């Protein structure tokens, strides 16, 4: 079962403008998909799998990242 959690975050105005421009030119993406991809990629790049729990979290982040990248909207 996939659960969705809402978050509220403040981002720099420059980043917001870049995100807005990206979304205007990529209609298959929305801000939720961008944030899921960005956050999961960050966790993949900065995590480690030194323990069984960390390894499991790493695999979950990898799955979210790949599902987000290859998600097709109809």
N, C-alpha and C positions, 0 to 999 in steps of 0.2 A: 504494500500500500504506500503510495506517495503522498506525503503531507506537504502542504505549502504553508510557509510562515511569512508573514508580512514584516518588513522592517522599514524604519524611517531613518534616513541618513542625510546629513548635510554634505554637499560636495561643492568644491570651488566652482565659481561661475564659469570659468574657462572650460572646465571639464563638462559642465552642463551644456554649454554651447556646442562643444565637440560631439557630445552624445546626441543632441538634437539634430545636428547636421548629418550625423551617421544614420539616424533613424529616418530622416527625410529621404535619403538616397537608397535605403535598404528596407523596402516595405515588408519583407518577410520577418523582420526582427522587431521586437518591442523592448521597452526598457527592462521588463522582467527577465527576458531572455538574455539580454546583454549583461545584466548584473549577475545572473546565475552562471554564465560562462566566465565572466571576469573573476568572480569570487572562487569558483571551483579551480580555475587555472592558478590563481594565487596560492590556494591551499596545496595544489599539486607541486608547485615550484618551491614552496617554503616548508612543506611537511617532511617528515621522515618516517620510515617504517621500522623503527628499532624495536618496537614491541608489537605483540599480536593486535592490541587495540589500535595502535597507530597504523599498522598495516591495513587493518580492516577499514579505518577511516579514509586512508589514502585510496583504496579501491572504490569506496563509495563516491569520493570526490571525482575520481577518474570517470566513473559511470555517469555522473551528473554532467560533467564537462562534455563527454562524447555525445550523450543524448541531446544536450542543448545545441551543440554545433550542428548535428545532423537532423534536428527537428524540422519537419516539413509542415508548413501551414497550408491549409486548403481553403 
